[in-house]
Amino acid sequence: MQKHLFPCAWIFAALVLGILACLIAIAWMLLHPPEATRISAGAHFVWEVLRHATA
């Protein structure tokens, strides 16, 4: 009986590790966005818009 369940355990482990790898990749992308989308890079644009809106 255990010989039959052994391949299922490897498949289940591979699925769990794959899902975990995807979650880690998503978390990495959320915590380390590209330079163009960082708030500090876009702050200059926001100040320009506010300056023109109040002028």
SVG drawing of the C-alpha trace seen along z (x, -y; Angstrom):
<svg xmlns="http://www.w3.org/2000/svg" viewBox="-6 -81 21 83">
<polyline fill="none" stroke="black" stroke-width="0.4" points="0.0,0.0 2.8,-2.5 4.4,-1.9 1.2,-3.1 1.1,-6.3 4.8,-7.2 4.4,-8.8 1.4,-10.8 3.5,-12.2 6.1,-13.5 3.5,-15.0 1.8,-16.7 5.2,-18.0 6.0,-19.4 2.6,-21.2 3.1,-22.7 6.7,-23.8 5.5,-25.3 2.7,-27.3 5.2,-28.4 7.6,-29.6 4.9,-31.5 3.9,-33.2 7.5,-34.1 7.9,-35.6 4.7,-37.7 5.9,-39.0 9.3,-39.8 7.7,-41.8 5.4,-43.6 8.2,-44.5 10.8,-45.4 8.9,-47.2 10.9,-48.5 12.5,-51.9 9.9,-53.6 7.0,-52.7 8.6,-53.6 7.0,-56.4 10.2,-58.4 10.6,-58.3 7.1,-59.5 7.1,-62.1 8.5,-64.7 5.6,-64.2 3.1,-64.6 4.7,-67.9 4.6,-69.2 0.9,-68.3 0.1,-70.0 2.1,-73.1 0.2,-73.5 -3.1,-72.8 -2.6,-75.5 -1.1,-78.1"/>
</svg>
